[in-house]
Amino acid sequence: MKGRIPCFVLIFLFICSISFALDWQELKSEHFIVYFIGDEKFAKEVLDKAEVFYQRIAYELGYPRYSNFWTWDRRVKIYIYKEKDEFLKATSQPKWSEGMADYTNKQIVSYGWAKGFVESLLPHEMAHLIFRDFVGFKGEVPLWLDEGVAQWAEEQKRKDYKAMSKYYLKKETLLALDVMMTLDIRQVKENDKIHMRLIHSKDGQEGVLFLGGEELVNVYYLQAVSIVGFLIEKYGSDNFAVFCRQLRDGKSLEESLRFAYPLYIHSLKELEERWVTYLEES
């Protein structure tokens, strides 16, 4: 609406206003600046790990050019608040939130010693930034792909993700991929009672699945990372980068799949079938 300030701008300004009032210290590396209060040892660990994850995530997603991308005044800023309450107050995030990625201002915001910060939250939020730096926001980039890429960056959880995907497949509790394309999981509340969604059974038949809000959220995110992992493990990082580049350049998801995987995947339905086969055989 005309005259209104976008929400992300307000959050950014609020973070800045609080930041000026706090006694921030900073550490710098080639691609990152860490702002912290108090625990310099933890901040140094975050900085060192960020550089390691930066190289690994870019390589695994097929984006090696990013090794020289976030430099000088384009370095990503990581804000580490001392306490969770300070983080929540500065960002207006929900109480369950442990951190956030600000795409527009290239920032990661969290608090010290958040559970799984270094090995989970940090690579997750970095992957969001790297992925969106590459594909942008103009093309047909489904939310599940963005979230799948971010979860795939959490390397220590990959075996668990695959095992759970196989479990849900066996239960026939996985969503149809065309449902994934249109579902905005951000609008689903975990305490919602029942959601009715279309599924495709293992024999290719359509069915209807009834899920509570929490289970729908869990299935969605699990399925997202499983499909991304399938594309990268089965066909390689280079082809995945080609796929994403086509999305960035404005092609539809199915056009991008046909361009990147011309011998294997020509439609959303074929992606779903090959992914299911991959789960069954792995």
C-alpha positions as CSV (number, residue, x, y, z in Angstrom):
1,M,0.0,0.0,0.0
2,K,1.3,3.4,-0.9
3,G,3.2,5.2,1.9
4,R,3.7,2.1,4.0
5,I,7.2,0.9,5.0
6,P,7.9,-2.8,4.2
7,C,8.1,-5.0,7.2
8,F,11.7,-6.1,6.6
9,V,12.8,-2.5,6.5
10,L,11.2,-1.9,9.9
11,I,12.9,-4.9,11.3
12,F,16.2,-3.8,9.9
13,L,15.8,-0.3,11.4
14,F,14.8,-1.7,14.8
15,I,17.8,-4.0,14.9
16,C,20.0,-1.0,14.0
17,S,18.5,1.2,16.8
18,I,19.1,-1.5,19.4
19,S,22.5,-2.3,18.0
20,F,23.7,1.3,18.6
21,A,22.5,1.1,22.2
22,L,24.5,-2.1,22.9
23,D,28.2,-2.4,23.4
24,W,29.0,-4.5,20.3
25,Q,32.5,-5.9,19.7
26,E,33.4,-7.2,16.2
27,L,35.6,-9.8,14.5
28,K,36.3,-9.8,10.8
29,S,37.3,-12.4,8.2
30,E,37.4,-12.4,4.4
31,H,33.6,-12.9,4.0
32,F,32.1,-12.2,7.4
33,I,31.9,-9.7,10.2
34,V,30.7,-11.1,13.6
35,Y,29.2,-8.6,16.0
36,F,29.0,-10.0,19.6
37,I,28.6,-9.0,23.2
38,G,30.7,-10.7,25.8
39,D,31.9,-14.2,24.7
40,E,34.8,-13.6,22.3
41,K,35.7,-17.3,22.2
42,F,32.3,-18.3,20.9
43,A,32.3,-15.4,18.4
44,K,35.7,-16.6,17.1
45,E,34.4,-20.1,16.7
46,V,31.4,-18.8,14.8
47,L,33.6,-16.7,12.5
48,D,35.9,-19.6,11.7
49,K,33.1,-22.1,11.1
50,A,31.3,-19.5,8.9
51,E,34.3,-19.5,6.5
52,V,34.4,-23.3,6.4
53,F,30.6,-23.6,5.7
54,Y,30.8,-20.8,3.1
55,Q,33.2,-22.8,1.0
56,R,31.4,-26.2,1.5
57,I,27.9,-24.9,0.8
58,A,28.9,-23.0,-2.3
59,Y,30.8,-26.1,-3.6
60,E,28.0,-28.5,-2.8
61,L,25.4,-26.3,-4.5
62,G,27.6,-25.9,-7.5
63,Y,28.4,-22.3,-7.0
64,P,32.2,-22.1,-6.7
65,R,32.2,-18.5,-7.9
66,Y,30.9,-17.6,-4.5
67,S,34.4,-18.1,-3.0
68,N,35.1,-14.5,-4.0
69,F,31.6,-13.0,-3.7
70,W,31.0,-11.8,-0.1
71,T,34.1,-9.7,0.3
72,W,35.0,-6.2,1.6
73,D,31.8,-4.1,2.0
74,R,29.7,-7.0,0.9
75,R,30.7,-9.2,3.8
76,V,27.8,-10.9,5.6
77,K,27.1,-9.5,9.1
78,I,26.4,-12.0,11.9
79,Y,24.8,-10.5,15.0
80,I,25.1,-12.6,18.2
81,Y,23.0,-11.3,21.0
82,K,24.0,-12.3,24.5
83,E,20.5,-13.6,25.6
84,K,17.6,-15.0,23.7
85,D,15.2,-12.3,25.1
86,E,17.5,-9.6,23.5
87,F,17.4,-11.4,20.2
88,L,13.6,-11.8,20.2
89,K,13.1,-8.2,21.2
90,A,15.3,-6.9,18.4
91,T,13.8,-9.1,15.7
92,S,10.2,-9.6,16.7
93,Q,10.6,-13.3,15.9
94,P,8.3,-15.9,17.4
95,K,9.4,-17.4,20.8
96,W,10.4,-20.7,19.2
97,S,12.9,-19.0,16.8
98,E,16.6,-19.5,17.3
99,G,17.8,-17.2,14.5
100,M,16.9,-15.5,11.3
101,A,18.4,-14.6,7.9
102,D,17.8,-11.1,6.5
103,Y,18.1,-11.6,2.7
104,T,17.9,-7.9,1.9
105,N,20.7,-6.7,4.2
106,K,22.8,-9.9,4.2
107,Q,22.6,-10.5,7.9
108,I,22.3,-13.5,10.2
109,V,20.9,-12.7,13.6
110,S,20.8,-15.1,16.6
111,Y,22.1,-15.3,20.2
112,G,25.0,-16.9,22.0
113,W,25.0,-20.6,22.6
114,A,21.6,-21.2,20.9
115,K,21.1,-24.9,20.7
116,G,22.9,-26.2,17.6
117,F,24.1,-22.7,16.6
118,V,27.4,-23.6,15.0
119,E,26.6,-26.9,13.4
120,S,23.0,-26.4,12.5
121,L,21.6,-22.9,12.6
122,L,24.7,-21.2,11.1
123,P,25.0,-23.3,7.9
124,H,21.2,-23.3,7.6
125,E,20.9,-19.5,7.5
126,M,24.0,-19.1,5.4
127,A,22.5,-21.5,2.8
128,H,19.4,-19.4,2.6
129,L,21.6,-16.3,1.8
130,I,23.8,-18.1,-0.7
131,F,20.9,-19.7,-2.5
132,R,18.9,-16.5,-2.8
133,D,22.0,-14.5,-3.8
134,F,22.2,-16.9,-6.7
135,V,18.6,-17.4,-7.8
136,G,17.1,-14.1,-6.7
137,F,13.4,-13.5,-6.1
138,K,12.0,-13.0,-9.6
139,G,11.8,-16.5,-11.0
140,E,9.5,-19.4,-10.1
141,V,11.5,-20.6,-7.1
142,P,9.1,-22.6,-4.8
143,L,9.4,-22.2,-1.1
144,W,10.1,-25.9,-0.6
145,L,13.3,-25.6,-2.7
146,D,14.6,-22.7,-0.7
147,E,13.9,-24.5,2.6
148,G,15.2,-27.8,1.3
149,V,18.6,-26.2,0.3
150,A,18.9,-24.6,3.8
151,Q,18.3,-27.9,5.5
152,W,20.6,-29.8,3.2
153,A,23.4,-27.5,4.5
154,E,23.0,-29.1,8.0
155,E,25.3,-31.9,7.1
156,Q,25.1,-33.8,10.4
157,K,21.4,-34.3,10.0
158,R,21.4,-35.8,6.5
159,K,21.3,-39.4,7.5
160,D,18.3,-38.7,9.8
161,Y,16.5,-36.9,7.1
162,K,16.9,-39.8,4.6
163,A,15.8,-42.3,7.2
164,M,12.7,-40.3,8.1
165,S,11.8,-39.8,4.5
166,K,11.9,-43.6,3.9
167,Y,9.7,-44.0,7.0
168,Y,7.1,-41.6,5.8
169,L,7.2,-43.1,2.3
170,K,6.5,-46.5,3.8
171,K,3.6,-45.0,5.8
172,E,2.4,-43.3,2.6
173,T,2.4,-40.0,4.4
174,L,4.3,-37.9,1.9
175,L,2.6,-35.0,0.0
176,A,2.0,-34.9,-3.7
177,L,4.7,-32.7,-5.2
178,D,2.1,-30.4,-6.9
179,V,0.7,-29.8,-3.4
180,M,4.2,-28.8,-2.2
181,M,4.4,-26.3,-5.1
182,T,1.4,-24.3,-3.9
183,L,1.5,-24.8,-0.1
184,D,2.8,-21.8,1.9
185,I,3.9,-23.7,5.0
186,R,4.6,-20.4,6.7
187,Q,0.8,-19.9,7.1
188,V,0.3,-23.2,8.9
189,K,0.2,-23.1,12.6
190,E,1.6,-26.1,14.5
191,N,-1.5,-26.2,16.7
192,D,-3.9,-26.2,13.8
193,K,-6.2,-29.2,14.1
194,I,-6.6,-30.9,10.7
195,H,-5.4,-30.3,7.2
196,M,-6.6,-32.3,4.2
197,R,-3.9,-32.7,1.5
198,L,-3.5,-34.8,-1.7
199,I,-1.0,-37.6,-1.7
200,H,0.3,-40.0,-4.4
201,S,0.6,-43.6,-3.1
202,K,3.5,-45.8,-4.0
203,D,1.6,-47.4,-6.8
204,G,0.8,-44.0,-8.3
205,Q,-2.8,-43.7,-7.1
206,E,-4.1,-40.5,-5.7
207,G,-5.4,-40.3,-2.1
208,V,-6.3,-37.9,0.6
209,L,-4.2,-37.4,3.8
210,F,-5.4,-35.9,7.0
211,L,-2.7,-34.2,9.1
212,G,-2.5,-32.0,12.1
213,G,-0.6,-28.7,11.8
214,E,2.6,-30.0,13.5
215,E,2.8,-33.1,11.4
216,L,2.1,-31.2,8.2
217,V,4.9,-28.9,8.9
218,N,7.3,-31.8,9.7
219,V,6.3,-33.7,6.5
220,Y,6.7,-30.6,4.4
221,Y,10.2,-29.7,5.6
222,L,11.4,-33.3,5.6
223,Q,10.2,-33.8,2.0
224,A,11.8,-30.6,0.9
225,V,15.3,-31.5,2.1
226,S,14.8,-35.1,0.8
227,I,14.1,-33.9,-2.8
228,V,17.0,-31.5,-2.8
229,G,19.3,-34.2,-1.4
230,F,18.1,-36.6,-4.2
231,L,18.9,-34.1,-6.9
232,I,22.4,-33.3,-5.6
233,E,23.4,-36.9,-4.7
234,K,21.9,-38.6,-7.7
235,Y,22.8,-36.1,-10.5
236,G,25.6,-33.9,-9.0
237,S,26.1,-30.3,-7.9
238,D,26.9,-29.0,-11.3
239,N,23.5,-30.1,-12.7
240,F,21.8,-28.7,-9.6
241,A,23.5,-25.3,-10.3
242,V,22.3,-25.4,-13.9
243,F,18.7,-26.1,-12.7
244,C,18.8,-23.2,-10.3
245,R,20.4,-20.9,-12.9
246,Q,17.4,-21.6,-15.2
247,L,15.0,-20.7,-12.4
248,R,17.0,-17.5,-11.8
249,D,16.7,-16.6,-15.5
250,G,12.9,-16.9,-15.5
251,K,12.1,-20.4,-16.6
252,S,9.4,-22.4,-15.0
253,L,10.3,-25.2,-12.6
254,E,9.4,-27.9,-15.2
255,E,11.4,-26.0,-18.0
256,S,14.4,-25.8,-15.6
257,L,14.2,-29.5,-14.8
258,R,14.1,-30.4,-18.5
259,F,17.1,-28.2,-19.2
260,A,19.2,-29.4,-16.3
261,Y,18.2,-33.1,-16.5
262,P,17.3,-33.7,-20.1
263,L,17.8,-37.5,-20.0
264,Y,16.0,-38.1,-16.7
265,I,13.4,-35.5,-15.6
266,H,10.9,-33.8,-17.9
267,S,8.1,-32.9,-15.5
268,L,7.1,-32.5,-11.9
269,K,5.5,-35.9,-12.0
270,E,8.7,-37.5,-13.2
271,L,10.7,-35.7,-10.5
272,E,8.4,-37.2,-7.9
273,E,8.5,-40.7,-9.4
274,R,12.3,-40.7,-9.6
275,W,12.7,-39.3,-6.1
276,V,10.4,-42.0,-4.7
277,T,12.3,-44.7,-6.6
278,Y,15.6,-43.3,-5.2
279,L,14.2,-43.5,-1.6
280,E,13.0,-47.1,-2.1
281,E,16.4,-48.2,-3.5
282,S,18.7,-46.3,-1.1
